Amino acid sequence: MPNQFKSNNNILYACQYHIVWCPKYRRKVLVNGVDTRLREIIQQVAQEKKCEIIELEIMPDHVHLLISIDPQFGVQQVIKIIKGRSSRYLRQEFPWLKSRLPTLWTNSYFVATVGGAPLDVVKKYIENQKWKPGT
């Protein structure tokens, strides 16, 4: 996994997130071309928002996305756009989804930060930054 830093006008960052979300009722509807089109939509949003997709796996009943996101834009904004746009487009392009689900996605999702140093290493580094008399 790339651990390189990115930058915008005023931030140097390395923010990678593991995101998982599911269709409503965890229905296995991400099949028969829906998965392929969903991948295209996610890639389009990532490109527009200058995010880097590190890994993407679409299962019949859930999506795993490993992505690098600018912290000023925020992970919640990216998820909102991906879920909103994909729900709208997929339900238009695959009408059978409308008969299976009242909405395509659940309101919830899982997100965890990944990468970087282990927590105890960062904690020790910060503790060692304390000013000591005579230094």
Backbone torsions as a table, in degrees:
resi	resn	phi	psi	omega
1	MET	NA	131.8	-178.8
2	PRO	-66.5	134.1	179.1
3	ASN	-118.4	37.9	-179.1
4	GLN	-87.5	153.4	178.6
5	PHE	-87.2	147.3	175.0
6	LYS	-117.3	166.8	177.7
7	SER	-147.8	153.7	168.7
8	ASN	-120.2	-157.1	-175.5
9	ASN	-60.3	-32.8	-174.2
10	ASN	-138.5	11.5	-179.8
11	ILE	-134.9	135.9	168.1
12	LEU	-105.2	124.5	-172.4
13	TYR	-145.4	161.0	170.4
14	ALA	-144.5	90.1	-176.4
15	CYS	-121.5	102.2	177.8
16	GLN	-109.9	141.3	-177.3
17	TYR	-129.7	139.7	170.5
18	HIS	-100.4	118.7	-175.9
19	ILE	-121.6	136.3	177.4
20	VAL	-133.0	133.7	173.6
21	TRP	-145.3	162.7	-172.3
22	CYS	-130.6	154.5	169.5
23	PRO	-66.8	157.1	177.7
24	LYS	-52.9	138.5	-179.4
25	TYR	60.1	15.2	-178.1
26	ARG	51.9	36.6	178.7
27	ARG	-68.0	145.4	-178.9
28	LYS	-88.0	71.1	-176.0
29	VAL	-107.7	-2.4	-178.3
30	LEU	-88.2	61.2	-176.0
31	VAL	-140.4	175.2	172.9
32	ASN	54.3	46.6	177.4
33	GLY	95.1	-22.3	177.8
34	VAL	-63.2	-41.7	179.6
35	ASP	-61.8	-43.0	179.4
36	THR	-63.8	-45.5	179.8
37	ARG	-66.7	-39.0	177.5
38	LEU	-60.1	-42.7	178.4
39	ARG	-58.8	-43.6	179.0
40	GLU	-62.2	-42.4	-179.5
41	ILE	-65.4	-44.2	179.3
42	ILE	-62.2	-43.5	179.0
43	GLN	-63.7	-38.1	179.2
44	GLN	-64.6	-46.2	179.2
45	VAL	-62.6	-44.5	-179.8
46	ALA	-60.0	-42.3	179.3
47	GLN	-64.9	-44.9	179.9
48	GLU	-60.9	-39.4	-175.4
49	LYS	-94.5	8.7	177.8
50	LYS	57.5	42.4	174.5
51	CYS	-101.1	156.1	177.6
52	GLU	-112.9	120.1	174.6
53	ILE	-80.2	119.0	179.4
54	ILE	-89.5	-40.9	178.1
55	GLU	-153.4	144.8	179.0
56	LEU	-145.2	125.1	177.7
57	GLU	-133.0	124.0	179.8
58	ILE	-109.6	114.2	176.7
59	MET	-96.1	164.7	-179.4
60	PRO	-57.5	-28.5	-175.6
61	ASP	-124.9	10.8	174.4
62	HIS	-168.2	165.6	-177.7
63	VAL	-124.7	133.9	172.0
64	HIS	-111.6	128.6	179.7
65	LEU	-133.5	125.6	172.7
66	LEU	-110.5	117.9	-168.4
67	ILE	-143.5	146.5	174.4
68	SER	-101.4	126.9	-174.4
69	ILE	-130.0	137.7	174.1
70	ASP	-61.1	125.1	-177.5
71	PRO	-64.1	-22.9	177.4
72	GLN	-73.2	-25.5	177.9
73	PHE	-83.7	-46.9	173.9
74	GLY	96.0	139.3	-178.3
75	VAL	-64.3	-37.5	-178.0
76	GLN	-64.6	-34.0	178.0
77	GLN	-67.2	-42.7	-179.7
78	VAL	-63.6	-44.9	-180.0
79	ILE	-63.3	-43.6	179.7
80	LYS	-58.7	-45.3	-179.2
81	ILE	-67.2	-45.8	-179.5
82	ILE	-60.7	-49.2	-177.5
83	LYS	-67.5	-40.7	-179.2
84	GLY	-66.1	-50.7	-177.9
85	ARG	-65.7	-43.8	-178.0
86	SER	-66.8	-37.4	177.8
87	SER	-61.6	-47.3	-178.3
88	ARG	-63.2	-51.5	-176.5
89	TYR	-66.8	-45.7	-176.0
90	LEU	-65.4	-38.8	179.6
91	ARG	-71.8	-26.5	174.1
92	GLN	-74.6	-42.6	-173.9
93	GLU	-83.1	-22.9	179.4
94	PHE	-127.1	81.0	-174.1
95	PRO	-56.5	-25.9	179.4
96	TRP	-63.4	-20.5	176.5
97	LEU	-65.2	-34.3	-179.3
98	LYS	-63.9	-35.3	-179.1
99	SER	-78.2	-20.1	-179.4
100	ARG	-90.5	-26.7	-171.8
101	LEU	-141.9	139.6	174.7
102	PRO	-69.4	-36.1	171.5
103	THR	-139.0	156.4	-175.6
104	LEU	-73.5	-46.8	-172.0
105	TRP	-109.3	153.5	169.1
106	THR	-71.4	163.7	177.4
107	ASN	-75.4	-18.9	-172.7
108	SER	-97.6	166.3	175.0
109	TYR	-160.4	163.7	175.4
110	PHE	-106.7	137.2	174.1
111	VAL	-142.7	137.3	176.5
112	ALA	-142.1	142.4	174.7
113	THR	-77.9	150.6	179.6
114	VAL	-136.5	165.3	175.8
115	GLY	84.8	-178.2	180.0
116	GLY	76.9	-174.3	-178.9
117	ALA	-79.7	155.2	175.2
118	PRO	-60.4	152.2	-175.5
119	LEU	-55.3	-42.7	-177.8
120	ASP	-65.7	-32.1	177.8
121	VAL	-68.0	-44.6	178.5
122	VAL	-63.7	-43.5	179.6
123	LYS	-58.6	-47.4	178.8
124	LYS	-62.0	-41.6	179.4
125	TYR	-59.4	-45.8	-180.0
126	ILE	-65.4	-42.4	178.3
127	GLU	-59.8	-38.1	-178.7
128	ASN	-74.2	-5.6	179.1
129	GLN	-85.1	-9.9	-179.5
130	LYS	-58.3	140.9	178.9
131	TRP	-71.2	133.1	178.1
132	LYS	-117.2	132.0	179.3
133	PRO	-54.3	139.0	177.0
134	GLY	88.8	2.1	178.9
135	THR	-111.6	NA	NA
